[in-house]
Amino acid sequence: MIRHLLLVKFKPTSNEADHEEIREEFMSMPERVEGVVSVEWGENDSPEGKNEGYTHVVFMTFANEEGRQNYLFHPEHEALKEVFVPHIEDIIVVDYTLPA
């Protein structure tokens, strides 16, 4: 399995309705794209104050490399980006493979 972690800093012009639309798009990916096992969405609530303006997290799990590649080049991913990208001020993306 492969984990795909996004740390998101939204533009100041982005609002809760925008965030909810984006969340719904992400959450529907397992039903729309083969190889996407699960998606989690969360908003930072750490009391440590070390988030550097990154307020949201998306945590995706892919079944394997084939699932990741299917997602990355899938039309549903392109449709998600059309909704998501205009609201991003900055993003950090990290993937890692779980040991077998």
C-alpha positions as a LaTeX table, in Angstrom:
\begin{tabular}{lrrr}
\hline
Residue & $x$ (\AA) & $y$ (\AA) & $z$ (\AA) \\
\hline
Met1 & 0.00 & 0.00 & 0.00 \\
Ile2 & 1.05 & 3.56 & $-0.66$ \\
Arg3 & 0.13 & 6.56 & 1.48 \\
His4 & $-0.33$ & 9.98 & $-0.13$ \\
Leu5 & $-0.25$ & 12.92 & 2.29 \\
Leu6 & $-1.21$ & 16.48 & 1.37 \\
Leu7 & $-0.68$ & 19.44 & 3.70 \\
Val8 & $-2.73$ & 22.33 & 2.40 \\
Lys9 & $-2.54$ & 26.08 & 2.91 \\
Phe10 & $-5.63$ & 27.66 & 1.38 \\
Lys11 & $-5.75$ & 31.16 & $-0.08$ \\
Pro12 & $-7.30$ & 33.77 & 2.24 \\
Thr13 & $-10.12$ & 34.20 & $-0.30$ \\
Ser14 & $-11.11$ & 30.55 & 0.07 \\
Asn15 & $-14.03$ & 29.93 & 2.43 \\
Glu16 & $-15.76$ & 27.07 & 4.26 \\
Ala17 & $-18.10$ & 26.37 & 1.34 \\
Asp18 & $-15.08$ & 26.01 & $-0.94$ \\
His19 & $-13.41$ & 23.69 & 1.57 \\
Glu20 & $-16.53$ & 21.55 & 1.83 \\
Glu21 & $-16.82$ & 21.20 & $-1.94$ \\
Ile22 & $-13.16$ & 20.15 & $-2.12$ \\
Arg23 & $-13.59$ & 17.73 & 0.80 \\
Glu24 & $-16.55$ & 16.06 & $-0.94$ \\
Glu25 & $-14.52$ & 15.68 & $-4.13$ \\
Phe26 & $-11.67$ & 13.99 & $-2.26$ \\
Met27 & $-13.95$ & 11.78 & $-0.18$ \\
Ser28 & $-15.64$ & 10.39 & $-3.29$ \\
Met29 & $-12.37$ & 9.27 & $-4.92$ \\
Pro30 & $-12.48$ & 5.64 & $-3.66$ \\
Glu31 & $-15.81$ & 5.15 & $-5.47$ \\
Arg32 & $-14.64$ & 6.97 & $-8.60$ \\
Val33 & $-11.06$ & 5.77 & $-9.11$ \\
Glu34 & $-9.92$ & 2.17 & $-8.98$ \\
Gly35 & $-6.92$ & 1.73 & $-6.70$ \\
Val36 & $-7.86$ & 4.48 & $-4.24$ \\
Val37 & $-8.55$ & 2.52 & $-1.06$ \\
Ser38 & $-9.43$ & 5.32 & 1.34 \\
Val39 & $-9.33$ & 9.08 & 1.92 \\
Glu40 & $-9.27$ & 11.05 & 5.15 \\
Trp41 & $-9.75$ & 14.82 & 5.44 \\
Gly42 & $-8.87$ & 16.82 & 8.52 \\
Glu43 & $-8.42$ & 20.35 & 9.74 \\
Asn44 & $-5.48$ & 21.26 & 11.94 \\
Asp45 & $-6.38$ & 21.49 & 15.60 \\
Ser46 & $-2.92$ & 21.15 & 17.11 \\
Pro47 & $-2.31$ & 23.42 & 20.10 \\
Glu48 & 1.44 & 23.54 & 19.31 \\
Gly49 & 1.21 & 26.35 & 16.74 \\
Lys50 & 3.75 & 24.76 & 14.40 \\
Asn51 & 1.56 & 24.28 & 11.32 \\
Glu52 & 3.12 & 27.26 & 9.45 \\
Gly53 & $-0.25$ & 28.21 & 7.96 \\
Tyr54 & $-1.09$ & 24.73 & 6.66 \\
Thr55 & $-4.64$ & 24.23 & 7.87 \\
His56 & $-5.89$ & 21.04 & 6.21 \\
Val57 & $-4.66$ & 17.50 & 5.62 \\
Val58 & $-5.68$ & 14.95 & 3.03 \\
Phe59 & $-4.49$ & 11.40 & 3.71 \\
Met60 & $-5.06$ & 8.93 & 0.89 \\
Thr61 & $-4.23$ & 5.25 & 0.61 \\
Phe62 & $-3.58$ & 3.55 & $-2.70$ \\
Ala63 & $-3.71$ & $-0.22$ & $-3.07$ \\
Asn64 & $-0.33$ & $-0.29$ & $-4.82$ \\
Glu65 & 1.80 & 1.53 & $-7.40$ \\
Glu66 & $-0.70$ & 0.71 & $-10.13$ \\
Gly67 & $-3.46$ & 2.34 & $-8.05$ \\
Arg68 & $-1.35$ & 5.46 & $-7.52$ \\
Gln69 & $-0.56$ & 5.75 & $-11.22$ \\
Asn70 & $-4.21$ & 5.19 & $-12.09$ \\
Tyr71 & $-5.22$ & 8.04 & $-9.77$ \\
Leu72 & $-2.50$ & 10.46 & $-10.87$ \\
Phe73 & $-3.52$ & 10.29 & $-14.52$ \\
His74 & $-7.26$ & 9.64 & $-14.10$ \\
Pro75 & $-9.85$ & 12.09 & $-15.51$ \\
Glu76 & $-11.51$ & 12.21 & $-12.06$ \\
His77 & $-8.23$ & 13.46 & $-10.58$ \\
Glu78 & $-8.09$ & 16.14 & $-13.27$ \\
Ala79 & $-11.67$ & 17.16 & $-12.39$ \\
Leu80 & $-10.72$ & 17.32 & $-8.70$ \\
Lys81 & $-7.77$ & 19.57 & $-9.50$ \\
Glu82 & $-10.05$ & 21.98 & $-11.36$ \\
Val83 & $-11.99$ & 22.50 & $-8.12$ \\
Phe84 & $-9.01$ & 22.32 & $-5.73$ \\
Val85 & $-6.04$ & 24.10 & $-7.34$ \\
Pro86 & $-7.61$ & 27.60 & $-7.60$ \\
His87 & $-7.91$ & 27.66 & $-3.79$ \\
Ile88 & $-4.37$ & 26.52 & $-2.93$ \\
Glu89 & $-1.86$ & 29.04 & $-1.64$ \\
Asp90 & 0.70 & 26.31 & $-0.96$ \\
Ile91 & 0.80 & 22.53 & $-0.69$ \\
Ile92 & 3.21 & 19.86 & 0.50 \\
Val93 & 2.84 & 16.38 & $-0.98$ \\
Val94 & 4.58 & 13.33 & 0.49 \\
Asp95 & 4.11 & 9.71 & $-0.58$ \\
Tyr96 & 5.50 & 6.63 & 1.10 \\
Thr97 & 5.17 & 2.89 & 0.63 \\
Leu98 & 4.21 & 0.69 & 3.54 \\
Pro99 & 6.49 & $-2.29$ & 4.07 \\
Ala100 & 5.04 & $-5.58$ & 2.81 \\
\hline
\end{tabular}
